[in-house]
Every structure is written in C-alpha cells, then in structure tokens.
Amino acid sequence: MIRYTRLIRWAGWIVVAIIMIAGFADTAGAVTFPIPSLELNITTAQEPEEVAVVLEIIALLTIITLAPAILILMTPFARITMVFHFLRQAIGTQSSPPNQVIVGLSLFMTFFIIKPVALDVYNNALNPYLEREISYETAFDEAQKPIRKFLLRNTREADIALFVKEAGMKKPETRDDVSLLALIPAYVISELKTAFIIGFVLYVPFLVIDMVVASVLLAMGMMMLPPVMISLPFKLMLFVLVDGWHLIAGSMINSFGV
C-alpha cells in the first residue's frame, strides 16, 4: 500500500506541474519553434552557367553512387583484401585477424598506393577545373591520363586483347589508345589472377607444415587428434619469425610500382 501511495503522490505532482506549465503558456503566449521548409522547383534556366551547375551536381551524385565500385575495382583494394583472406585461410585462423581489421588495413594500403595517382588527378584536372582554368572536357581528359597509366601498368595485354576483341573495337595502335571500357574489366580480372597466384604461394609453406604434422601424428598412432590443432602454433611461429606482415605488405606495395 505504501508503494501505491507513493506512486499516486508522484502522479499528482506531475499533473500539477503540467497544469502550471499550461497556465504559464496561456499567460505568456504560445512558444513557437521555427520549422524550416524545403522547396524543390524546376524552372527555365536563364544563363548557360545555371545549366552547368545542375550538370555538375548530377555528375557528383553519380560519382558518389559509383564510389564503392570505383574504390573496389579500380584500385589495389581487391588484390590486397583477397591476399589477406588467403593468408588467414592458409594459417588456419578463421576469424583472426577479423574482417574489420583486414578491410581497414586494405583501405589504408590502398590510399597509400593510389596517393600519387590521386595527387596527379587533383593537380592536373580537378583543381584547374574548380579554378575555372580548363573546361570539363579538358579536365576529364587530363584525369584519365594518370588513371590509365596506373591501370595499364597492372593489366596483362592478353586480358586487354580479350575485351577489345569481344567488344568489336578497333585494335589500338598504342597502349594510350585503349578504351577505358575495355581497360577497366581487363584490370579487374588481372587483379584477380594476381591475387590467386599470391594466395597459392602463401598456401605452400603452411601446407607443408600441415602435411609434416599429419605424418608425425599418424606415425605416433594419434589418428584421432586433429592435425590443425598441433600445426597452428608452428604456423604462427613461422609467420612471426619471418616477419610475415612486413614481407607481404612490402611485396604488395612494390608489385604496384610504388
């Protein structure tokens, strides 16, 4: 009863407070909060510059929409993440390092590798265009040059020839004549092939350790003991002794010509 009496008392105080606030609002006037309004209008452009601004906004929204695909497929991100995934599977640690660590490290390594290309695009294309020094067409052509150079350096000619042939394009006379429509997918499959080759090389030493441990356990008659349980510490020790993260990170960075 005492508990219910306290609840009733508190409820009474709350009702009194609400009545006092309402009375104060009536005497002092209603408090209004400004609510902003948003209007979208489509009107006829009076000057060509207004049309250019609208086209720039549309192009920016399109780039933002395609940003994940650009980051994954036109940068070293795909190769780096796949190599780290193969490495984790080869060692036998299913969730260590976790996916967040692998993706984060891959992103920072991608930014490190792609930084010279991004600076070249900014200095020769984006910044002059924002300063109204060059036109949109010139900026687009200048932005293609460092990107095309990076993609061509890491793409196999056989992959480029495949997409040029399938698209029915004219055979390019020089590497600069290769269309981005054929160059980008060729770069993607080249990255996949390279990542699988590196993954195979990473698997070999750890596979040898698994085979040696399995043979020793079989010779000792411990057939019911999982070999992975015994080989995992040896694989971790081997990876640490050879400074595996340093070797893999340095090899992948050097493979892109940085």
PyMOL commands that set and color helices and strands:
alter all, ss='L'
color gray80, all
select helices_A, chain A and resi 2-28+48-73+77-91+99-130+136-153+157-166+175-177+180-219+227-241+244-255
alter helices_A, ss='H'
color red, helices_A
deselect
rebuild
show_as cartoon
